[in-house]
């Protein structure tokens, strides 16, 4: 099957994108940069063929309900199908044009028996699986069977499954080495432990009774000891309370005595002492502040009185300030006056020089002729016009000489060419022959391909061995469809496998049933267990004997001679009854085994009947499938066995038919090519005659190609001559037009010269310039006039500045004299600048004195307000202190300090007395203060200490007795629990039976996994024997191609056990471990491609999808890899997905037109 197109209509990041796959290309490369959608397109191929996955990760742009893919596929028989795939649970296939639902099995003829998993496993290979395959080659050391299986399509997991089965069996049981981690030995150990418990857990009645009585006695003693310990603890608590109470009572008595020694203490409000001391401190501070404020006020008044003021000059402050500022400006102008006078003289001298240059007597004459700006502008334009006219006249003369020389050379070149015909007709005739060489080569190649194809198909037909004489007869034989035959073959094989499997299961059931019956017979052969009736009789006999001996034991009667025999009989009866009970308990295990065995036999017999029925059903189904298989081949008069050889025959027949049809179509197409080639030859001969070339020789190889090359050369020469002649004629025409233009230019220059001369006669005399002056002379005169205008303007500015300085000086002197008169200062006009400066100094001094006086006045006011506030604060402090003295009832204020000290001592004593009484109240178990004094009585500290020590010793003794009683009670309770656990003999017997079942289950699982591993090992070896020759041979050639000849191939070392694969270099067979990781990857790729080609010969091939295979390949081996994929492309379609542009370029270099590149 081939994929012709893939429509990414709404899938992943794509919308309405269609990928077209060239069916003629042996390899198609799909290249896209990161995030271009390469992985999306790769997943879309699988999803469009087998359905979009339930939880697809490509719904980030389009929702599930809108996802849609489409494709067009072509089967091996040429049949095509276009369909679309939707994301939903059923009816996912629709017609892409009408959206009509298609049948769910419409893809079956194209996909064969492959599902999604088989397609990805067999026809998919990415970089990760390639590297994994290379690592397994290196890790396995080249084991031939495992290497072939790892590279086989769809079978790479068989080795992993075999290893998992081996590991699972080894974890259950290993006869060669015992391990505690194995399930079988763990169950055996558990069984041994259960048997030991069964022996240890038998208990006698009298032992149990004694243990229980000891436990009850220990519990009573424990309760008595705990009560005694509590009483001793209470007595110790009371003794300790008396000792602590005695200490607190002594403190209370001492504080009461201290209070009595203080005498009468004034009664004052709470907080009186703290408040009074604070008021005393505040009064002292207020008095100090008042004294300090009075001193500062006196100092501020003295500072104000010491400042002298000048109010007269302050009234003229604005005028004095303005006069001083004007003084500075006038002085600067007077300093520049000599410079300004020099500028006037310098400008006059420069103007005189310019006047002489223009032919005038002095600068006054120059200033009298000073032109206006418009006149100078007209003069500039006139001079520029004269200069431009001179340049144009010179250029015109050069153009005349150049045109005359060029015309002479063009006329000579055109006369040499003579008459030349137009080559367009010949060019059209040659262009019509494009492709003649290719058609000639195509005819020869077609003949060779047709002959080779017929021979090859004949050989392939003869190798089939089905008695068909030729290819036409083969086309008429009604062979079955490959997909239908493959499905029937799989069904027949599955039916045969089921018959074998069901028969094996039936045999296993027979064997298990025989074992179960033997086990049941063994259990039934043992001694029967004591019945409940036998045990009851023994106990009744024991009780009857005890009834005769009870009066003797209780003293109701005296001993008799027969009592001795009765006592011995009683002991035997007691022993016999206990033995029967013990045997009954021991036989519980055997009874459980007997019941289990009977249940197992019943289940096995029912399973045997069901297995026999399944075997018969499987045999009938096998016969039906074989009949269906024979019916498929009846029309073809063939009866092959339902195996892979029959399917390979169908694929080979289909391939031969397809190739034969292709040859016939190619032959029909070739006839049209031959006719076109004959027409090309006739036209070539006629064209050569028209161009004067000799005719072509017949029968020579490559004659058409050589003739076409000569025709093209002749037409090119003719075209070159024709173009040259046409260019010369066009040049002559342009030269004539240029001559007319030069004549017009000459007339215009003459008119311009006359106008310029008229303008010069008017303007030049007004500027003292000669009318016949040259352009350079006129330009120099104009430059002198511009300099003269600039100097004249500078002269006027300098004279104006000098006059202004003189005016400002006179006005300043008059203003200073008037201001000095107002200030009462005598001054001289010659000393005006000094007077102005002295007035400014006097004003600055007056301003500073005024500022100091204002600051001193403000400071004085602040000091006055501060002194008043301090006096008020002092009075308030005195009033508050007087109130406190009145509260204390003191006649003399000097006594206040002593009273405060007494009050503080009384407060401290009261606090200590309250603390002692609080501690006395907190003593645990202590009575009140009076009761405590009564309880202590006349005891001193030593007698109280002895009382506490005696109580502590009694408490320690009681606690030790309590701990001992608790320990004995704990041991008694543990003994009772131990006896109760030992009574579980039946539980131990059941645990033993459970471990026996675990052992049986472990052995069953071990047998399953061990046999499965052995069967898989045999299957791997069988696969090696069947496929090693064709796969190894094909892979050897592929490996040599991939490595560029660095390795000459691979071979098998049969001296190793098992046989191992090796690589050939320089005629030596080297182990797989001699390969690098990258080369091991390339060997795995060679094996995988060889295995796919081998598989394609036995089953319907699907497109091979390769994802970034060449990440670890260099440039050379990448191209070799594409050549190998090109060989695979002859068997099935090959599509390579990659992120890298150089991979697509490598494919084009390696395969040429046989490689197609699609850019995402």
Secondary structure by P-SEA (a helix, b strand, c coil): ccccbbbccccccccbbbbbbcccccbbbbbbcccccaaaaaaaaaaaacccccccccccccccccbbbbbcccccccbbbbbbbbbccccccccccccccccccccccccccccaaaaaacccccaaaaaaaaaaaaaaccaaaaaaaaacccccaaaaaaaaaaaaaaacccccccccccaaaaaaaaaaaaaaaaaaccccaaaaaaaaaaaaaaaaaaaaaaaaaaaaaaaaaaaaaaaaaaaaaaaaaaaaaaaaaacbbbbbccaaaaaaaaaaaaaaaaaaaaaaaaaaaaaaaaaaaaccccaaaaaaaaaaaaaaaaaaaaaaaaaaaaaaaaaaaaaaaaaaaaaaaaccccaaaaaaacccaaaaaaaaaaaaaaaaaaaaaaaaaaaaaaaaaaaaaaaaaaaaacccccaaaaaaaaaaacaaaaaaaaaaaaaaaaaaaaaaaaaaaaacccccccaaaaaacccccaaaaaaaaaaaaaaaaaaaaaaaaaaaaaaaaaaaaaaaaaaaaccccccaaaaaaaaaaaaaaaaaaccccccccccccaaaaaaaaaaaaaaaaaaaaaaaaaaaaaaaaaaaaaaaaaaaaaaaaaaaaaaaaaaaaaaaaaaaaaaaaccccccccccaaaaaaaaaaaaaaaaaaaaaaaaaaaaaaaaaaaaaaaaaaaaaaaabbbbbbccccaaaaaaaaaaaaaaaaaaaaaaaaaaaaaaaaaaaaaaaaaaaaaaaaaaaaaaaaaaaacccccccccccccaaaaaaaaaaaaaaaaaaaaaaaaaaaaaaaaaaaaaaaaaaaaaaaaabbbbbccaaaaaaaaaaaaaaaaaaaaaaaaaaaaaaaaaaaaaaaaaaaaaaaaaaaaaaaaaaccccccaaaaaaaaaaaaaaaaaaaaaaaaaaaaccccccaaaaaaaaccccaaaaaaaaaaaaaaaaaaaaaaaaaaaaaaaaaaaaaaaaaacaaaaaaaaaaaaaaaaaaaaaaaaaaaaaaaaaaaaaaaaaaaccaaaaaaaaaaaaaaaccccccccccccccccbbbbbccccccccccccaaaaaaaaaaaaaaaaaaaaacccccbbbbccccccccaaaaaaaaaaaaaaaacbbbbbbbccaaaaaaaaaaccccbbbbcc
